[in-house]
Amino acid sequence: MPVEKYAEEKLFKPLAMKNYAWDRADKTGLVSAGWGLRLRPVDMAKIGLLVMDGGKWQGQQIVPAAWIKQMATPKAARDFGYYLWLNHIVETEPELDMMGFKGQFISVLPKRNTVVVMTSMLPIEGGLRNAKNVRIFRDIVNDFIIPATDNKTTPSEAAQQALQHELKLSAQSQGNPGVAADPTDTPRNSTASN
């Protein structure tokens, strides 16, 4: 079974993902398991939650727990398991992350019960481990996300209302067609049904 069909049946559909696309197939029609997958941030977060919960999604085992454990164990390098970076973004506590082209990140912070997702188009100079996009994301997580999750105070009523307002606006957003894209990675139509 082609990898994209297997992923659709065993991962995308059980996680109720929509609007995914897997591009850049070779001349035989097979996609790479290592790149070209397009997901919405909410679906990226679902993958992070799945990893954080040992392969379970809403109480159902989707991915074997043993595979998640293998993914999170150093293999090729001290900070890389099977498709997961280990403490590559946060070094001070357990952390797993996935990185995509030019600034697509999923970071799992199990101790904090937190998944952080970022989609962006950032510069990549500086090499895989310390590219500019990785350094920017590392700074965001370490300088802002971790301190915010350490804060045990209850936000003011005004802050809570402001957050609810922003969430409402975000839910209504349809995106901004025509936003500049990397010329090698222009937007395409989704292959999934809505």
Residue pairs with C-beta under 8 A, 6 or more apart in sequence:
1 9
2 29
2 30
2 31
3 30
3 31
3 33
4 22
4 31
7 22
8 20
8 192
10 62
11 17
11 47
11 62
11 63
12 20
12 43
12 192
14 57
14 60
14 62
15 43
15 46
15 47
15 50
15 57
15 62
16 46
17 39
17 40
17 43
17 46
17 192
18 40
18 43
18 190
18 192
18 193
18 194
19 40
19 43
19 190
19 192
19 194
20 37
20 38
20 39
20 40
20 43
20 190
20 191
20 192
21 37
21 38
21 188
21 189
21 190
21 191
21 192
22 31
22 36
22 37
22 38
22 191
23 31
23 36
23 38
23 188
24 31
24 32
24 35
24 36
25 31
26 32
31 37
35 100
35 101
37 100
38 188
38 190
39 47
41 117
41 119
44 104
44 106
44 117
44 119
45 106
45 115
45 117
46 57
47 98
47 106
48 98
48 106
48 107
48 108
48 115
48 116
48 117
49 57
49 115
50 56
50 57
50 62
50 63
51 68
51 71
51 72
51 84
51 96
51 108
52 96
52 108
52 110
52 113
52 115
54 65
54 68
54 69
55 61
55 62
55 63
55 64
55 65
55 67
55 68
56 62
56 65
67 82
70 81
70 82
71 81
71 82
71 83
71 84
71 96
72 81
72 84
72 86
72 96
73 81
73 82
74 80
74 81
74 86
75 81
75 82
78 86
79 85
79 86
79 87
79 88
79 129
80 86
80 88
81 96
83 98
84 96
84 97
84 98
85 96
85 97
85 98
85 99
86 95
86 96
87 94
87 95
88 95
88 97
88 99
88 129
88 134
89 95
89 97
89 105
89 107
89 134
89 137
89 138
89 141
89 142
90 107
90 109
90 138
90 141
90 142
90 146
92 146
93 109
93 111
93 112
94 109
94 110
94 111
95 107
95 108
95 109
95 110
96 107
96 108
96 110
97 105
97 106
97 107
97 108
98 105
98 106
99 105
99 134
101 124
101 185
102 120
102 121
102 122
102 123
102 124
102 133
102 182
102 185
103 118
103 119
103 120
103 121
103 122
103 133
103 136
103 137
104 118
104 119
104 120
105 116
105 117
105 118
105 137
106 115
106 116
106 117
107 115
107 116
107 117
107 137
107 141
108 114
108 115
109 115
109 116
109 145
109 146
109 149
112 146
112 149
114 145
114 149
116 141
116 145
118 137
118 140
120 133
121 180
121 181
121 182
122 132
122 133
122 136
123 131
123 132
123 133
124 131
124 132
124 133
125 131
125 132
126 132
126 134
126 135
128 134
155 163
181 187
